[in-house]
Amino acid sequence: MALTVLRFVLYISRGALFGLVCQVLWCILLILRFVVRHYYPIPPPKIERWNDFSIEFSHLSSVGTCRG
């Protein structure tokens, strides 16, 4: 009886420890993400590429409407 209780307690504590480790890792990840975004902002060329893509896409959609 005592052995099964001990196993159960160890199983629960291992699960709690695993959850705690996951939570700590998640907090570290969030802090790192905040620091990276704060100190190293996304460079503007990515936004320009997105604008080029949207212009190209609008051109393709206008070609489709002209054919119809």
N, CA, C and O atoms as a Maestro MAE file, in Angstrom:
{
 s_m_m2io_version
 :::
 2.0.0
}

f_m_ct {
 s_m_title
 :::
 protein
 m_atom[272] {
  # First column is atom index #
  i_m_mmod_type
  r_m_x_coord
  r_m_y_coord
  r_m_z_coord
  i_m_residue_number
  s_m_chain_name
  s_m_pdb_residue_name
  s_m_pdb_atom_name
  i_m_atomic_number
  :::
  1 25 0.836 -1.201 0.000 1 A "MET " " N  " 7
  2 3 0.000 0.000 0.000 1 A "MET " " CA " 6
  3 2 0.875 1.257 0.000 1 A "MET " " C  " 6
  4 15 0.637 2.186 -0.772 1 A "MET " " O  " 8
  5 25 1.884 1.277 0.869 2 A "ALA " " N  " 7
  6 3 2.749 2.454 0.961 2 A "ALA " " CA " 6
  7 2 3.548 2.637 -0.330 2 A "ALA " " C  " 6
  8 15 3.844 3.760 -0.740 2 A "ALA " " O  " 8
  9 25 3.889 1.512 -0.961 3 A "LEU " " N  " 7
  10 3 4.663 1.595 -2.200 3 A "LEU " " CA " 6
  11 2 3.844 2.236 -3.315 3 A "LEU " " C  " 6
  12 15 4.364 3.052 -4.075 3 A "LEU " " O  " 8
  13 25 2.562 1.871 -3.419 4 A "THR " " N  " 7
  14 3 1.717 2.467 -4.460 4 A "THR " " CA " 6
  15 2 1.487 3.955 -4.190 4 A "THR " " C  " 6
  16 15 1.451 4.755 -5.124 4 A "THR " " O  " 8
  17 25 1.330 4.328 -2.915 5 A "VAL " " N  " 7
  18 3 1.160 5.746 -2.575 5 A "VAL " " CA " 6
  19 2 2.430 6.512 -2.943 5 A "VAL " " C  " 6
  20 15 2.363 7.610 -3.495 5 A "VAL " " O  " 8
  21 25 3.589 5.923 -2.630 6 A "LEU " " N  " 7
  22 3 4.858 6.568 -2.960 6 A "LEU " " CA " 6
  23 2 5.008 6.728 -4.469 6 A "LEU " " C  " 6
  24 15 5.454 7.771 -4.947 6 A "LEU " " O  " 8
  25 25 4.633 5.692 -5.217 7 A "ARG " " N  " 7
  26 3 4.689 5.786 -6.679 7 A "ARG " " CA " 6
  27 2 3.773 6.891 -7.187 7 A "ARG " " C  " 6
  28 15 4.146 7.655 -8.077 7 A "ARG " " O  " 8
  29 25 2.577 6.972 -6.620 8 A "PHE " " N  " 7
  30 3 1.605 7.985 -7.032 8 A "PHE " " CA " 6
  31 2 2.136 9.394 -6.755 8 A "PHE " " C  " 6
  32 15 2.015 10.290 -7.590 8 A "PHE " " O  " 8
  33 25 2.734 9.577 -5.554 9 A "VAL " " N  " 7
  34 3 3.282 10.887 -5.193 9 A "VAL " " CA " 6
  35 2 4.433 11.250 -6.127 9 A "VAL " " C  " 6
  36 15 4.532 12.393 -6.572 9 A "VAL " " O  " 8
  37 25 5.301 10.289 -6.426 10 A "LEU " " N  " 7
  38 3 6.411 10.547 -7.339 10 A "LEU " " CA " 6
  39 2 5.901 10.885 -8.735 10 A "LEU " " C  " 6
  40 15 6.448 11.762 -9.404 10 A "LEU " " O  " 8
  41 25 4.850 10.186 -9.175 11 A "TYR " " N  " 7
  42 3 4.278 10.438 -10.499 11 A "TYR " " CA " 6
  43 2 3.714 11.852 -10.580 11 A "TYR " " C  " 6
  44 15 3.930 12.559 -11.564 11 A "TYR " " O  " 8
  45 25 2.984 12.261 -9.528 12 A "ILE " " N  " 7
  46 3 2.395 13.605 -9.512 12 A "ILE " " CA " 6
  47 2 3.490 14.662 -9.427 12 A "ILE " " C  " 6
  48 15 3.428 15.674 -10.124 12 A "ILE " " O  " 8
  49 25 4.493 14.438 -8.580 13 A "SER " " N  " 7
  50 3 5.557 15.432 -8.437 13 A "SER " " CA " 6
  51 2 6.365 15.542 -9.727 13 A "SER " " C  " 6
  52 15 6.820 16.628 -10.085 13 A "SER " " O  " 8
  53 25 6.543 14.428 -10.422 14 A "ARG " " N  " 7
  54 3 7.257 14.476 -11.691 14 A "ARG " " CA " 6
  55 2 6.454 15.281 -12.713 14 A "ARG " " C  " 6
  56 15 7.022 16.070 -13.469 14 A "ARG " " O  " 8
  57 25 5.135 15.083 -12.735 15 A "GLY " " N  " 7
  58 3 4.279 15.856 -13.629 15 A "GLY " " CA " 6
  59 2 4.292 17.332 -13.282 15 A "GLY " " C  " 6
  60 15 4.334 18.185 -14.168 15 A "GLY " " O  " 8
  61 25 4.254 17.635 -11.979 16 A "ALA " " N  " 7
  62 3 4.279 19.034 -11.552 16 A "ALA " " CA " 6
  63 2 5.623 19.664 -11.892 16 A "ALA " " C  " 6
  64 15 5.692 20.817 -12.320 16 A "ALA " " O  " 8
  65 25 6.689 18.896 -11.697 17 A "LEU " " N  " 7
  66 3 8.021 19.406 -12.029 17 A "LEU " " CA " 6
  67 2 8.135 19.661 -13.527 17 A "LEU " " C  " 6
  68 15 8.700 20.669 -13.949 17 A "LEU " " O  " 8
  69 25 7.598 18.748 -14.325 18 A "PHE " " N  " 7
  70 3 7.619 18.918 -15.779 18 A "PHE " " CA " 6
  71 2 6.833 20.164 -16.183 18 A "PHE " " C  " 6
  72 15 7.272 20.931 -17.040 18 A "PHE " " O  " 8
  73 25 5.661 20.363 -15.558 19 A "GLY " " N  " 7
  74 3 4.858 21.551 -15.843 19 A "GLY " " CA " 6
  75 2 5.575 22.828 -15.447 19 A "GLY " " C  " 6
  76 15 5.513 23.832 -16.156 19 A "GLY " " O  " 8
  77 25 6.254 22.785 -14.311 20 A "LEU " " N  " 7
  78 3 6.997 23.958 -13.844 20 A "LEU " " CA " 6
  79 2 8.146 24.285 -14.796 20 A "LEU " " C  " 6
  80 15 8.372 25.449 -15.126 20 A "LEU " " O  " 8
  81 25 8.867 23.260 -15.234 21 A "VAL " " N  " 7
  82 3 9.972 23.468 -16.177 21 A "VAL " " CA " 6
  83 2 9.441 24.045 -17.483 21 A "VAL " " C  " 6
  84 15 10.048 24.952 -18.053 21 A "VAL " " O  " 8
  85 25 8.312 23.526 -17.960 22 A "CYS " " N  " 7
  86 3 7.722 24.043 -19.197 22 A "CYS " " CA " 6
  87 2 7.319 25.505 -19.035 22 A "CYS " " C  " 6
  88 15 7.520 26.317 -19.938 22 A "CYS " " O  " 8
  89 25 6.750 25.833 -17.879 23 A "GLN " " N  " 7
  90 3 6.324 27.208 -17.635 23 A "GLN " " CA " 6
  91 2 7.527 28.155 -17.596 23 A "GLN " " C  " 6
  92 15 7.474 29.254 -18.148 23 A "GLN " " O  " 8
  93 25 8.604 27.727 -16.945 24 A "VAL " " N  " 7
  94 3 9.811 28.554 -16.868 24 A "VAL " " CA " 6
  95 2 10.397 28.752 -18.264 24 A "VAL " " C  " 6
  96 15 10.791 29.862 -18.621 24 A "VAL " " O  " 8
  97 25 10.455 27.679 -19.052 25 A "LEU " " N  " 7
  98 3 10.977 27.795 -20.412 25 A "LEU " " CA " 6
  99 2 10.108 28.719 -21.253 25 A "LEU " " C  " 6
  100 15 10.625 29.506 -22.046 25 A "LEU " " O  " 8
  101 25 8.780 28.632 -21.084 26 A "TRP " " N  " 7
  102 3 7.854 29.485 -21.828 26 A "TRP " " CA " 6
  103 2 8.067 30.950 -21.456 26 A "TRP " " C  " 6
  104 15 8.056 31.817 -22.329 26 A "TRP " " O  " 8
  105 25 8.261 31.235 -20.160 27 A "CYS " " N  " 7
  106 3 8.517 32.616 -19.717 27 A "CYS " " CA " 6
  107 2 9.819 33.140 -20.311 27 A "CYS " " C  " 6
  108 15 9.882 34.285 -20.759 27 A "CYS " " O  " 8
  109 25 10.859 32.305 -20.315 28 A "ILE " " N  " 7
  110 3 12.141 32.718 -20.893 28 A "ILE " " CA " 6
  111 2 11.967 33.011 -22.380 28 A "ILE " " C  " 6
  112 15 12.521 33.983 -22.893 28 A "ILE " " O  " 8
  113 25 11.198 32.173 -23.070 29 A "LEU " " N  " 7
  114 3 10.957 32.381 -24.497 29 A "LEU " " CA " 6
  115 2 10.235 33.697 -24.747 29 A "LEU " " C  " 6
  116 15 10.591 34.435 -25.666 29 A "LEU " " O  " 8
  117 25 9.218 33.998 -23.933 30 A "LEU " " N  " 7
  118 3 8.479 35.249 -24.094 30 A "LEU " " CA " 6
  119 2 9.374 36.454 -23.834 30 A "LEU " " C  " 6
  120 15 9.311 37.445 -24.561 30 A "LEU " " O  " 8
  121 25 10.211 36.371 -22.797 31 A "ILE " " N  " 7
  122 3 11.115 37.484 -22.482 31 A "ILE " " CA " 6
  123 2 12.116 37.685 -23.623 31 A "ILE " " C  " 6
  124 15 12.381 38.818 -24.025 31 A "ILE " " O  " 8
  125 25 12.666 36.596 -24.138 32 A "LEU " " N  " 7
  126 3 13.615 36.706 -25.246 32 A "LEU " " CA " 6
  127 2 12.951 37.310 -26.477 32 A "LEU " " C  " 6
  128 15 13.546 38.134 -27.171 32 A "LEU " " O  " 8
  129 25 11.710 36.892 -26.745 33 A "ARG " " N  " 7
  130 3 10.995 37.435 -27.899 33 A "ARG " " CA " 6
  131 2 10.772 38.938 -27.740 33 A "ARG " " C  " 6
  132 15 10.930 39.699 -28.695 33 A "ARG " " O  " 8
  133 25 10.405 39.360 -26.533 34 A "PHE " " N  " 7
  134 3 10.192 40.786 -26.273 34 A "PHE " " CA " 6
  135 2 11.490 41.567 -26.446 34 A "PHE " " C  " 6
  136 15 11.505 42.637 -27.054 34 A "PHE " " O  " 8
  137 25 12.595 41.015 -25.899 35 A "VAL " " N  " 7
  138 3 13.891 41.699 -25.988 35 A "VAL " " CA " 6
  139 2 14.325 41.815 -27.445 35 A "VAL " " C  " 6
  140 15 14.797 42.868 -27.874 35 A "VAL " " O  " 8
  141 25 14.167 40.733 -28.205 36 A "VAL " " N  " 7
  142 3 14.585 40.758 -29.609 36 A "VAL " " CA " 6
  143 2 13.751 41.761 -30.390 36 A "VAL " " C  " 6
  144 15 14.294 42.510 -31.202 36 A "VAL " " O  " 8
  145 25 12.441 41.792 -30.160 37 A "ARG " " N  " 7
  146 3 11.593 42.743 -30.882 37 A "ARG " " CA " 6
  147 2 11.867 44.174 -30.452 37 A "ARG " " C  " 6
  148 15 11.753 45.093 -31.263 37 A "ARG " " O  " 8
  149 25 12.226 44.379 -29.194 38 A "HIS " " N  " 7
  150 3 12.440 45.735 -28.690 38 A "HIS " " CA " 6
  151 2 13.774 46.303 -29.173 38 A "HIS " " C  " 6
  152 15 13.847 47.456 -29.599 38 A "HIS " " O  " 8
  153 25 14.819 45.491 -29.104 39 A "TYR " " N  " 7
  154 3 16.149 45.990 -29.436 39 A "TYR " " CA " 6
  155 2 16.528 45.781 -30.898 39 A "TYR " " C  " 6
  156 15 17.364 46.515 -31.426 39 A "TYR " " O  " 8
  157 25 15.932 44.800 -31.557 40 A "TYR " " N  " 7
  158 3 16.221 44.545 -32.967 40 A "TYR " " CA " 6
  159 2 14.911 44.566 -33.748 40 A "TYR " " C  " 6
  160 15 14.332 43.510 -34.007 40 A "TYR " " O  " 8
  161 25 14.433 45.755 -34.127 41 A "PRO " " N  " 7
  162 3 13.161 45.803 -34.858 41 A "PRO " " CA " 6
  163 2 13.281 45.188 -36.251 41 A "PRO " " C  " 6
  164 15 14.380 45.067 -36.793 41 A "PRO " " O  " 8
  165 25 12.158 44.808 -36.814 42 A "ILE " " N  " 7
  166 3 12.146 44.190 -38.137 42 A "ILE " " CA " 6
  167 2 12.581 45.239 -39.167 42 A "ILE " " C  " 6
  168 15 12.035 46.343 -39.176 42 A "ILE " " O  " 8
  169 25 13.539 44.923 -40.022 43 A "PRO " " N  " 7
  170 3 13.993 45.907 -41.008 43 A "PRO " " CA " 6
  171 2 12.917 46.229 -42.047 43 A "PRO " " C  " 6
  172 15 12.105 45.364 -42.374 43 A "PRO " " O  " 8
  173 25 12.898 47.451 -42.566 44 A "PRO " " N  " 7
  174 3 11.855 47.845 -43.505 44 A "PRO " " CA " 6
  175 2 11.829 47.115 -44.844 44 A "PRO " " C  " 6
  176 15 10.751 47.033 -45.432 44 A "PRO " " O  " 8
  177 25 12.947 46.569 -45.382 45 A "PRO " " N  " 7
  178 3 12.845 45.903 -46.688 45 A "PRO " " CA " 6
  179 2 11.789 44.806 -46.748 45 A "PRO " " C  " 6
  180 15 11.230 44.555 -47.816 45 A "PRO " " O  " 8
  181 25 11.504 44.149 -45.629 46 A "LYS " " N  " 7
  182 3 10.467 43.115 -45.638 46 A "LYS " " CA " 6
  183 2 9.113 43.729 -45.967 46 A "LYS " " C  " 6
  184 15 8.318 43.123 -46.687 46 A "LYS " " O  " 8
  185 25 8.842 44.920 -45.450 47 A "ILE " " N  " 7
  186 3 7.574 45.586 -45.727 47 A "ILE " " CA " 6
  187 2 7.522 45.974 -47.205 47 A "ILE " " C  " 6
  188 15 6.472 45.862 -47.838 47 A "ILE " " O  " 8
  189 25 8.660 46.433 -47.764 48 A "GLU " " N  " 7
  190 3 8.694 46.792 -49.178 48 A "GLU " " CA " 6
  191 2 8.424 45.571 -50.042 48 A "GLU " " C  " 6
  192 15 7.709 45.662 -51.040 48 A "GLU " " O  " 8
  193 25 8.987 44.435 -49.670 49 A "ARG " " N  " 7
  194 3 8.735 43.212 -50.433 49 A "ARG " " CA " 6
  195 2 7.258 42.862 -50.399 49 A "ARG " " C  " 6
  196 15 6.693 42.439 -51.408 49 A "ARG " " O  " 8
  197 25 6.630 43.038 -49.245 50 A "TRP " " N  " 7
  198 3 5.206 42.733 -49.136 50 A "TRP " " CA " 6
  199 2 4.404 43.674 -50.031 50 A "TRP " " C  " 6
  200 15 3.435 43.247 -50.658 50 A "TRP " " O  " 8
  201 25 4.800 44.972 -50.100 51 A "ASN " " N  " 7
  202 3 4.112 45.922 -50.968 51 A "ASN " " CA " 6
  203 2 4.288 45.531 -52.433 51 A "ASN " " C  " 6
  204 15 3.340 45.618 -53.213 51 A "ASN " " O  " 8
  205 25 5.491 45.101 -52.814 52 A "ASP " " N  " 7
  206 3 5.714 44.649 -54.191 52 A "ASP " " CA " 6
  207 2 4.822 43.466 -54.512 52 A "ASP " " C  " 6
  208 15 4.257 43.378 -55.602 52 A "ASP " " O  " 8
  209 25 4.700 42.556 -53.555 53 A "PHE " " N  " 7
  210 3 3.864 41.384 -53.775 53 A "PHE " " CA " 6
  211 2 2.405 41.789 -53.950 53 A "PHE " " C  " 6
  212 15 1.713 41.254 -54.817 53 A "PHE " " O  " 8
  213 25 1.935 42.728 -53.137 54 A "SER " " N  " 7
  214 3 0.536 43.139 -53.232 54 A "SER " " CA " 6
  215 2 0.288 43.884 -54.537 54 A "SER " " C  " 6
  216 15 -0.778 43.741 -55.135 54 A "SER " " O  " 8
  217 25 1.271 44.689 -54.993 55 A "ILE " " N  " 7
  218 3 1.108 45.383 -56.278 55 A "ILE " " CA " 6
  219 2 1.057 44.352 -57.401 55 A "ILE " " C  " 6
  220 15 0.237 44.454 -58.314 55 A "ILE " " O  " 8
  221 25 1.947 43.356 -57.325 56 A "GLU " " N  " 7
  222 3 1.963 42.323 -58.353 56 A "GLU " " CA " 6
  223 2 0.653 41.541 -58.345 56 A "GLU " " C  " 6
  224 15 0.106 41.211 -59.398 56 A "GLU " " O  " 8
  225 25 0.160 41.251 -57.152 57 A "PHE " " N  " 7
  226 3 -1.090 40.502 -57.039 57 A "PHE " " CA " 6
  227 2 -2.256 41.319 -57.593 57 A "PHE " " C  " 6
  228 15 -3.119 40.770 -58.278 57 A "PHE " " O  " 8
  229 25 -2.297 42.627 -57.306 58 A "SER " " N  " 7
  230 3 -3.386 43.457 -57.817 58 A "SER " " CA " 6
  231 2 -3.288 43.551 -59.339 58 A "SER " " C  " 6
  232 15 -4.312 43.610 -60.020 58 A "SER " " O  " 8
  233 25 -2.066 43.566 -59.878 59 A "HIS " " N  " 7
  234 3 -1.899 43.597 -61.331 59 A "HIS " " CA " 6
  235 2 -2.450 42.309 -61.943 59 A "HIS " " C  " 6
  236 15 -3.134 42.344 -62.965 59 A "HIS " " O  " 8
  237 25 -2.147 41.173 -61.312 60 A "LEU " " N  " 7
  238 3 -2.647 39.902 -61.823 60 A "LEU " " CA " 6
  239 2 -4.163 39.843 -61.750 60 A "LEU " " C  " 6
  240 15 -4.807 39.345 -62.673 60 A "LEU " " O  " 8
  241 25 -4.736 40.342 -60.675 61 A "SER " " N  " 7
  242 3 -6.191 40.295 -60.551 61 A "SER " " CA " 6
  243 2 -6.841 41.242 -61.558 61 A "SER " " C  " 6
  244 15 -7.924 40.945 -62.061 61 A "SER " " O  " 8
  245 25 -6.201 42.381 -61.865 62 A "SER " " N  " 7
  246 3 -6.780 43.295 -62.856 62 A "SER " " CA " 6
  247 2 -6.691 42.677 -64.246 62 A "SER " " C  " 6
  248 15 -7.587 42.880 -65.065 62 A "SER " " O  " 8
  249 25 -5.619 41.922 -64.531 63 A "VAL " " N  " 7
  250 3 -5.514 41.238 -65.821 63 A "VAL " " CA " 6
  251 2 -6.648 40.242 -65.950 63 A "VAL " " C  " 6
  252 15 -7.250 40.108 -67.015 63 A "VAL " " O  " 8
  253 25 -6.940 39.540 -64.855 64 A "GLY " " N  " 7
  254 3 -8.041 38.575 -64.891 64 A "GLY " " CA " 6
  255 2 -9.374 39.246 -65.165 64 A "GLY " " C  " 6
  256 15 -10.204 38.689 -65.883 64 A "GLY " " O  " 8
  257 25 -9.599 40.428 -64.611 65 A "THR " " N  " 7
  258 3 -10.883 41.095 -64.825 65 A "THR " " CA " 6
  259 2 -10.960 41.658 -66.237 65 A "THR " " C  " 6
  260 15 -12.047 41.715 -66.812 65 A "THR " " O  " 8
  261 25 -9.818 42.082 -66.818 66 A "CYS " " N  " 7
  262 3 -9.860 42.627 -68.179 66 A "CYS " " CA " 6
  263 2 -10.197 41.530 -69.181 66 A "CYS " " C  " 6
  264 15 -10.886 41.778 -70.171 66 A "CYS " " O  " 8
  265 25 -9.711 40.313 -68.926 67 A "ARG " " N  " 7
  266 3 -10.006 39.231 -69.864 67 A "ARG " " CA " 6
  267 2 -11.481 38.885 -69.854 67 A "ARG " " C  " 6
  268 15 -12.054 38.553 -70.891 67 A "ARG " " O  " 8
  269 25 -12.096 38.962 -68.686 68 A "GLY " " N  " 7
  270 3 -13.498 38.596 -68.567 68 A "GLY " " CA " 6
  271 2 -14.351 39.632 -69.219 68 A "GLY " " C  " 6
  272 15 -15.575 39.507 -69.227 68 A "GLY " " O  " 8
  :::
 }
 m_bond[271] {
  # First column is bond index #
  i_m_from
  i_m_to
  i_m_order
  :::
  1 1 2 1
  2 2 3 1
  3 3 4 2
  4 3 5 1
  5 5 6 1
  6 6 7 1
  7 7 8 2
  8 7 9 1
  9 9 10 1
  10 10 11 1
  11 11 12 2
  12 11 13 1
  13 13 14 1
  14 14 15 1
  15 15 16 2
  16 15 17 1
  17 17 18 1
  18 18 19 1
  19 19 20 2
  20 19 21 1
  21 21 22 1
  22 22 23 1
  23 23 24 2
  24 23 25 1
  25 25 26 1
  26 26 27 1
  27 27 28 2
  28 27 29 1
  29 29 30 1
  30 30 31 1
  31 31 32 2
  32 31 33 1
  33 33 34 1
  34 34 35 1
  35 35 36 2
  36 35 37 1
  37 37 38 1
  38 38 39 1
  39 39 40 2
  40 39 41 1
  41 41 42 1
  42 42 43 1
  43 43 44 2
  44 43 45 1
  45 45 46 1
  46 46 47 1
  47 47 48 2
  48 47 49 1
  49 49 50 1
  50 50 51 1
  51 51 52 2
  52 51 53 1
  53 53 54 1
  54 54 55 1
  55 55 56 2
  56 55 57 1
  57 57 58 1
  58 58 59 1
  59 59 60 2
  60 59 61 1
  61 61 62 1
  62 62 63 1
  63 63 64 2
  64 63 65 1
  65 65 66 1
  66 66 67 1
  67 67 68 2
  68 67 69 1
  69 69 70 1
  70 70 71 1
  71 71 72 2
  72 71 73 1
  73 73 74 1
  74 74 75 1
  75 75 76 2
  76 75 77 1
  77 77 78 1
  78 78 79 1
  79 79 80 2
  80 79 81 1
  81 81 82 1
  82 82 83 1
  83 83 84 2
  84 83 85 1
  85 85 86 1
  86 86 87 1
  87 87 88 2
  88 87 89 1
  89 89 90 1
  90 90 91 1
  91 91 92 2
  92 91 93 1
  93 93 94 1
  94 94 95 1
  95 95 96 2
  96 95 97 1
  97 97 98 1
  98 98 99 1
  99 99 100 2
  100 99 101 1
  101 101 102 1
  102 102 103 1
  103 103 104 2
  104 103 105 1
  105 105 106 1
  106 106 107 1
  107 107 108 2
  108 107 109 1
  109 109 110 1
  110 110 111 1
  111 111 112 2
  112 111 113 1
  113 113 114 1
  114 114 115 1
  115 115 116 2
  116 115 117 1
  117 117 118 1
  118 118 119 1
  119 119 120 2
  120 119 121 1
  121 121 122 1
  122 122 123 1
  123 123 124 2
  124 123 125 1
  125 125 126 1
  126 126 127 1
  127 127 128 2
  128 127 129 1
  129 129 130 1
  130 130 131 1
  131 131 132 2
  132 131 133 1
  133 133 134 1
  134 134 135 1
  135 135 136 2
  136 135 137 1
  137 137 138 1
  138 138 139 1
  139 139 140 2
  140 139 141 1
  141 141 142 1
  142 142 143 1
  143 143 144 2
  144 143 145 1
  145 145 146 1
  146 146 147 1
  147 147 148 2
  148 147 149 1
  149 149 150 1
  150 150 151 1
  151 151 152 2
  152 151 153 1
  153 153 154 1
  154 154 155 1
  155 155 156 2
  156 155 157 1
  157 157 158 1
  158 158 159 1
  159 159 160 2
  160 159 161 1
  161 161 162 1
  162 162 163 1
  163 163 164 2
  164 163 165 1
  165 165 166 1
  166 166 167 1
  167 167 168 2
  168 167 169 1
  169 169 170 1
  170 170 171 1
  171 171 172 2
  172 171 173 1
  173 173 174 1
  174 174 175 1
  175 175 176 2
  176 175 177 1
  177 177 178 1
  178 178 179 1
  179 179 180 2
  180 179 181 1
  181 181 182 1
  182 182 183 1
  183 183 184 2
  184 183 185 1
  185 185 186 1
  186 186 187 1
  187 187 188 2
  188 187 189 1
  189 189 190 1
  190 190 191 1
  191 191 192 2
  192 191 193 1
  193 193 194 1
  194 194 195 1
  195 195 196 2
  196 195 197 1
  197 197 198 1
  198 198 199 1
  199 199 200 2
  200 199 201 1
  201 201 202 1
  202 202 203 1
  203 203 204 2
  204 203 205 1
  205 205 206 1
  206 206 207 1
  207 207 208 2
  208 207 209 1
  209 209 210 1
  210 210 211 1
  211 211 212 2
  212 211 213 1
  213 213 214 1
  214 214 215 1
  215 215 216 2
  216 215 217 1
  217 217 218 1
  218 218 219 1
  219 219 220 2
  220 219 221 1
  221 221 222 1
  222 222 223 1
  223 223 224 2
  224 223 225 1
  225 225 226 1
  226 226 227 1
  227 227 228 2
  228 227 229 1
  229 229 230 1
  230 230 231 1
  231 231 232 2
  232 231 233 1
  233 233 234 1
  234 234 235 1
  235 235 236 2
  236 235 237 1
  237 237 238 1
  238 238 239 1
  239 239 240 2
  240 239 241 1
  241 241 242 1
  242 242 243 1
  243 243 244 2
  244 243 245 1
  245 245 246 1
  246 246 247 1
  247 247 248 2
  248 247 249 1
  249 249 250 1
  250 250 251 1
  251 251 252 2
  252 251 253 1
  253 253 254 1
  254 254 255 1
  255 255 256 2
  256 255 257 1
  257 257 258 1
  258 258 259 1
  259 259 260 2
  260 259 261 1
  261 261 262 1
  262 262 263 1
  263 263 264 2
  264 263 265 1
  265 265 266 1
  266 266 267 1
  267 267 268 2
  268 267 269 1
  269 269 270 1
  270 270 271 1
  271 271 272 2
  :::
 }
}
